[in-house]
Amino acid sequence: MTPSRDISRLLDIMAALRTPQTGCPWDLAQNFSTIAPYTLEEAYEVADAIARNDLADLKEELGDLLLQVVFHARMAEEQRGFDFGDVVEAITQKLVRRHPHVFGEERAADATAVKGRWEEIKTQEKVARGHAKREGALADVPIALPALTRALKLQNKASDVGFDWNDPRAVIRKIREEADEIEAALEADPAEAAAEVGDLLFAAVNLARHLAADPESLLRQTNLKFERRFGAIERALAARGKAPQNSTLAEMDALWEEAKDRE
């Protein structure tokens, strides 16, 4: 099969990969559960390409993520559940339904109003599908989300009903309080200190939220910064004929500060 810009070619390729006897043994052995981790991985790789502002890589990663949608849709089609066309139809219907200010007669004053209306319509859809509305402001936050992202969503939901600070400085005080509790627990119960670290992380997410920043993206950027600076340490040590494991912490700290100053 030759490459194509037509989505039907991708669907044909996926069908060929999943055809018994003539398809790919690996693809044929997969199911929803085994493919799900790859779907998450591809989504993170898309986010990584965005963080690096690498449009060429983003194009490739979006293709990999699209393949995941096609893969799941093909497996569902084999079970006579739904097919790719059903997926497209469902999302187009949802977008039209949830944007009455664009495709209907309603008007939206700003992005906040749009978000509120979106949530109202989403709740109505669940009731219409026979899903009983779960009780509590936090009920609809998925448990399977990455921890930082879920913490952010939980805090946003709580904020929507008035449970929130109105000043980021109050959150900073909470962070200091949590850090003090960790220090106190270190002396008495190291296991309790570890639990307190979770509270500190939750408070840090709250601070990011008050600064209108996404904690997952912030941590990803900091991870990249750490890799970059540690790589500079390794290169500087290599130029001296050394490696980190046979260098002192003081020596590496000095090289870290040099890398930081260069940035």
N, C-alpha and C positions, 0 to 999 in steps of 0.2 A: 504493500500500500504506500502511496506517495503522500507527503505532507499536504495539508490543506488548511485554509482559514475557515472552512465550513465545519460547524459543530457536528454535523452528521458523520463526518469522517472519523472524528474522535469516538463517537458512539459505535461506529462499525468496528473500529480497532478494539475497543473494549469488549464488544460482543465476540470478536475472533479470539481474544485472549481467554475468554471464559467458555469457549465451545469445547465440550468433552471430546476426548480422543485427539483433536487437532490443536487445541489451545495450549496455553502455557501451564505446566504443572504447578508452578508456584501460585499463579493467579487463581487457578481452579481450586486450590487448597484453602483459599481465604474465605472468611465470613465477616459479618459486621463487626464482631468483637475483635478479630485479629487485625482488621483494617483501621479501627478507631484510633489506636495510638499513632499511626502514620498520618491520619487526618489532623490530629493535634500538632504533630511535629511540623507538618507543612504549613499550618497556620502560623506557627512561631517563626518559621523561616521567612514567611512573607513579612512579618513584623520586623524581623532582623534586617531584611533588605531595605525596608522603609527607614529604619533607624540609621542605616549606613548611606541613605540617599543614593542607592545604587539602582537606577532604573533598569539597566540591562538585567541585573540579577532579579529584580522585582518581576519583570516579564516572565522569566523562567519559573520563579516560585509560584506566581499566580497560575501558571499552567499546571504545575504539580498539584496545587490546591484544587483546581478545576477537575483534574483527574480523580481526586478523591470523591468528589460529588458524583462523577460519572460512574465510578466503581460501585459506590453504594446504591445508586439508582439501578445499575445493571443487576446487582444481586437481588434487589427488591423485585425487579421485573421477572426474574427467574422464579420467584416465589409467587408470582401473580399478585403482588402487593401494589406496586405503582411503577411507573417508568420515568425516564428523564423528562419527558414532556409534561408529566404530572407535576414534577418538581418546579419546572418553569412556570406552569400555569398557576400553581399555588402561590409562588412568590410574587408574580405580577398582580394577582388578585389582592394579595395582602398589601402591597405597596399602594395600590389605588385606594383600597379601603381605609388604610391608615393615613392617607394624605387628603382628607376631604377639603382642605384649604387650597389644594392644587387641582384636584380632579372633581371637586364638587362646589357647593355654594358657600361653604364656610370660609372664614377669614382668620388668619393667625397673626397676632401682633408681633410676636418675636419667637426665638428658638425655645424659650422656656414654655410658652403656651403650646407650641408644637409637641414638645416632650410630654406635657401633661395630657394632651388629647390622645397621643399615641398610647399612653398607658391605659387610659379609659377604654379605648377601642380594643386593646389587647385583652383587658379583663372581660369585656362583652363577648369577645370571640370565644374565650374559654368557657364561659357560661353557655353559649350557644352550642358548643361541642359536647355539653353535658358534663364538663369538669366542674365539680363543686368548688366554689371559691374558697381557698384556704384562708384560715383565720390568721390575723396578725399582719402588721406592716412589713415584716421580713419574710413572709411565707413563700414568696415567689422567687427568692434568690437561690439559684441552683447550687446544690452542695458540691457538684463536681468541678466548679470553676477553680482556676488557680487561686491559691490562698490570698495573695495580695489583691487580685481582682475582686474576689468575693468580699474581702474586708471593705473595699471601696464601695461596693454595691450595698452592703449592709448599712454602712454609714450614711450613704445617700438616702436610702429608704427611711432610716431613723430621722434624718434631717428633715425629710419631707413632712413629717408629723410633729416637728418642733423639738426633737431631742438632739440638740447640737449646741456647740459654742458659737458665738458670733465674732470671735476674735482669735486669729491664729496664735497669738501670744499665750492664750489660755491652753492651747494644745501643747505649746512648748513647755509650759509649766508641768503639764501632765507627763510629758516625755521625761523631764527631770525627775519627777516623782517615781516613775517606773524604773528609771536607772538606779535611783537610790534604793528601791526595794530589791533589785537584783543584787546590789552590793551588800545589803544587809543579809540577804538569804545565802550568799556565798559562804558566810561565816557559820551559819546554823544548819543549812540544808541545801546542798548543791542541786539536788533534784528539784527543789522548789525554785531555785534560781533559774533553772532552765525553763520552767513554766512561766516565770515572770518575763523572760525574753519574748515570749509570745505576746504578752501585754504591751511590751515596748514596741514590737513590730506593728501591732495594731494602732498604737498611738502615732507612730511614724507615718503610717498610711493616712491617718486622719489629718496630719499636718500637710501632706502632699495634696490632699483633697481641698483643704482650705486655701492652698496656694494655686488652685485650679490646675494641678498637674496630675498625670497618671502615674501612680507608684510603680507599676510594672515597667513602664517605659523608662522611668528614672533609674530603677535598679539595673535595667538592661544597659543603659548608658554608662552607669558606674562600673558595671562588670567589664565593659569594653575599655574603659579608662584604666581599670586595674590591670587588665591584660597588656595594654599598651605600655604602661609604666614598668610593669614587671619584666616585659620583654626588653625594655631599655636597660634594666639592671643586668639581665642575662648577657646582653651584647657587650655592655661595658666590662663585665667581669671576664667574658671570653677574650676580650682584647688584652686583658692582663694575664691570660692563661689560667683563669680560675673558673669555678662554677659556684652556684649558690650554696651547695651543700658543704663546700670547704671554705666558705667566707663567713665573716662575723656579721651579726645583725647590725652592728653599728656601721659597718662598711656598706651593707645593702641599704640601710636607712639614708645614708649620705647620697648614694646613687639615686635613690627614689626622689629625694629632694631636688637633685639636679634635673631629673626627668620632668618633675613637676614645674620647675622654673622655666624649662625650655618650652613648655606648653603655654 
